[in-house]
Each structure stands twice: as structure tokens, then as C-alpha cells.
Amino acid sequence: MTLARRPSLDEIAEWVKDFEAQGIPALGRPRVLPQDDADDEDAFVVIVHLEHVAAAVYLQLDDDLRWIATLTQRPTDFTGTSLDLIGLGAEVEAAGHLCAYLQRRTHAGSVQPR
């Protein structure tokens, strides 16, 4: 049985760079930011700002080391052309691929108990 360990902010930043290097065109520019958390000095969030709407996708680890995505609420309705909708879909899909990539890397970082 393996015990997963929580990756550090620096590891996540490196993983995000590795993912960006794959050249996913609709990804935009994800950022890894520290969070204030009294229980975890190394808390972080990955933010992907969307270009087609005024919204963002937040990626965070939950307590079970699962990557969870949150699409922020928009203050107004989204109205656009078919191409705008396709572009938005591509951005959300790219954020989903980043989330899946981070999940794979987190599980690959599991360590054997001593």
C-alpha cells in the first residue's frame, strides 16, 4: 500500500511549467499562488484565467489528495458566437487536462511507508 504525500507549492509550480511546455494552445497562462492557511504553510491554488469570459478555473487539492476544479461564477450572462463558445469550451477542456495531469503527478509522487 502506498501513502500519498502532499506536493509542495514549488513542486506544483514545476509541474505546471512542465505541462505548459506541452503547448496546449487554449490553456492560457496558469498561475500557482500561495494561500493563507493556518494548518498548512505550503498551501496553494492553481488559477487558470479564461480568455473568452470573465471567469477563472481554480484547481486545488482536497484532503484526500484529489484535484478539484472550481469554475468561478460570472457576474453577467455569456453571449457570443459559435466560435466564442468553441473557444470557451477549449479553455475549460485545457484546464481539465491540467487538472488530470496534476492528479497523475500527485499519484506518481506517492511514497512507500517505512
C-alpha positions, 0 to 999 in steps of 0.5 A: 500500500502506498501513502500519498504525500502532499506536493509542495507549492514549488513542486506544483509550480514545476509541474505546471511549467512542465505541462505548459511546455506541452503547448496546449494552445487554449490553456492560457497562462496558469498561475500557482499562488500561495494561500493563507492557511493556518494548518498548512504553510505550503498551501496553494491554488492553481488559477487558470484565467479564461480568455473568452469570459470573465471567469477563472478555473481554480484547481486545488487539492482536497484532503484526500489528495484529489484535484478539484476544479472550481469554475468561478461564477460570472457576474453577467450572462455569456453571449457570443458566437459559435466560435466564442463558445468553441473557444470557451469550451477549449479553455475549460477542456485545457484546464481539465487536462491540467487538472488530470495531469496534476492528479497523475503527478500527485499519484506518481509522487506517492511514497512507500511507508517505512 
